[in-house]
Amino acid sequence: MREGPDIARVAALVADPARSAMLIALMDGRALTATELAGLGGITKQTASSHLAKLVDGEVLTVEAQGRHRYFRLAGPHVASLIEALMVFSSDAAPPLRTGPRDPALRKARICYDHLAGEMGVRLFERMQADHWLADDLTVTERGNNKLAEIGLNLGNLPPSNRPLCRACLDWSQRRQHLAGRMGKAILDRVLALSWARRLPESRVICFSPEGERGFNRWLG
């Protein structure tokens, strides 16, 4: 008799090439229609609808109706973490030290569901650990709260949620960890609000301006 979670069921849901292409397309946190996802998956809308129904039934995606359209999005950050981790192990880059996306902009900074990933995201998380913004259990220290206050961020003002405040997420391109959770989202939101960076349209790329990158690095110390 089998014990434990049925990982085979989840693995089967994401293993199909068309479904995996659609899931990766949703990694930037957007909600897309079946027509849009069909194009991204290289399949017909009818085939996409069948795949999407399976993903919704398997609680990998959620769907929301607005007018005549139905919008699909990842069921939560736990799904994004799963996809990001699978991307780590499925990179087809040939040289052993060149992992993740070939696009330098994606490797440098990108959105992973709703938080900062890539070189900039890993640098942030490693600084937070090395400079004791975070304790070993990823709780925020007094120094961490002070550093967040420097960019106008007060964790006490975050909306209540059952989602973890801080969580490590394995980075696709860096093979190290970046910061996820509500704090990861809040920091990325603040980086964008400060105009240190902007999100490129129809892309996962987070583009830092030269001045914004200097501001980010000064904040990290």
N, C-alpha and C positions, 0 to 999 in steps of 0.2 A: 504494500500500500504506500502511495506517494505521500510524502510529508513536505510542508513548506510551500512557498508561493509557486504558482505555475508560470515559471519564466518562459517556458516554451511557447505559451499562448502569446505573450507579449512579443517575443522574438519573431514569431511568425507574422505578426501584424506589421512590423517595421522592416522585415526582410525583403519584401517585394520591391523591385527597383522603382516602379512608378510611385508606390506609397512612400518610399524613402525620399524620393525627389520632392514630393509634396511636403513632407515633414521638414526637410531641410529648408524649403522655401518659407516655412512659417517660423523659422528660428529667430527672425528679427522681431517677433512679437506682434506682427500685423495679423489682421483677420482678412482672409481672402475668400472669394467666391469659388464655386466648383468650376466655373468656366476658366477663371484665372489659374487655378491649380491644375486643371487639365492641360493647359498650355505649357505650364512649367514642368509637368510630368511627361509631356510628349504623348498624351493619350486623348481619346475622345471624351467629351463631356459625360456621355452615358457610362463609359468605363470608369471615369473619375468618380462619378456619383456612387457606383458600387463600392469602390475602394474607400471612399469617405464614410459611407454607411458603416463599414466594418471598423474603421478607426474610431468612429463615434461610439459604436456599440462596445468596443474594447476600452473605452474611456481614455484613449490616447488624444482624441480631439473633442472639442465642444463645438456646438453649432448654435447660431443665433439668427433669428429671422428679423429682417428689417424691410418692410414693404414687400416687394416681389423677390428680394434677394435673400439668400441664406449665406451667412459668413462663418467660415471655419477658422479655428485657432487652436493652438496647442492647449491641452487640458490644464497645464500649469508648469511651473518651473521644474518640477520633477521630470517631466517629459523632455524639456529642453536639456536638462543635465544628462539624461540617457542618450539623446541624439548626439550631444557634444562628445560624450565619452566614446560612442561608437565611431564617430568621425576620427578620433585619435587613433583607433586601431585599424581603420580602413583606408588611411591615407595611401595614395598610389604614387607618391613622390619617390623617385628612384634613389637619389643619394641618401645614405643613412642618417645624415645630420639635418637634412632638409625635410621637415615634417609640415603637415598642414597645408594651407592654401598657397598656391604659387604667387598670387597677387600680393605684392608687398604692402599695399594699403590694408588688406584684410589681415595680414599677419601683424601689422603694427597695432591697429585698434579697430575693433568691431563690436557690434552689439550681440550679446548672447542672451536671447529672449528679452531681458530688460536691464542687463548689467554689462559692465565694460569687460571685454575680453581682449585677447591678443597681448602683444608685448607691453602695452600700457597698463592693461588690467593686471597682468602678472607682476609688473613692477610695483603697482599700488599695493597688492596683497602682501608681497614680500617685505615692503617697507613697513606696513602695518604690523607685521609679525616681528621684524627685526628691531623696530623702534618701540615695541610694546604698546602699540595702540590697542592691540588685542591680547588677551590672555591665552594660555594654551588651549583652553576650552572654547575659544572664539567669542568670549564675552568681551564687551568693550570696557577698557580701562579708563581711569580718569584722564590720563594723557590722551587717549583716543577721543574722548568727548571734547577735550580742549582743542585738539587738531581739527575735528569736525566743525567746531564753532568758528574756526578761522575762515572757513568758507561759507559761514552762515547756515550751517546745518545742525539742527537740534533733534536728536533721535526721539525725544519726548513728544515731538509734534507729528511723528509719523502716524498714519491711521492704524487703528488696531487690526491685527491679523493673526491667524494661526500659523502663518508662514514664518520660518526661522529668521531671526534678525541677521545673523551672519552664517554663511555656509561656504565651504570650499567647493569649487567646481573645477574639474580637470580640464585644462585648456587644450583645445584641438591643435593649435599651431605651436605652442610653446612646450607642450608636454609637462607643464608644471601647473600649479593651481592659480586660479583667480577668485575674486570675491563675488559670491552670489548672495541671495537672500534680500530682505527688505533694505538692508544697509547698502548692498551693492547697487540696487536700483536707485536709492536716494542719492548716492554719490554721482552716478552717471547723470541723473536728472539735474543735479547741481552743476556739474561740469558743463552741460549744455546751456543751462540758464546763465552761467557766467560768460558764455560765448567763448570759452576756451576751445570748444570743438563744436562741430555740427554733424548731423547725420545726413549722409548723401541720399538723395531720393532713390527709391527702388533698390536699395543696397543695404547690406549689413555694415558697411564701412562707417566708422566714426572718424571724421577728419579733423585733426587738431591744427589750428593755425600756429605759425611759429611763435607768436606772442602767447597764445594759449598754452602751448607745450611748455614754454618757459615758466608760465604761472603755475602750471600743474607740478612741474619739477621743483619749483621753489617751495610749494606747499608740502611736497613730500620731504623736502629737506635733503 
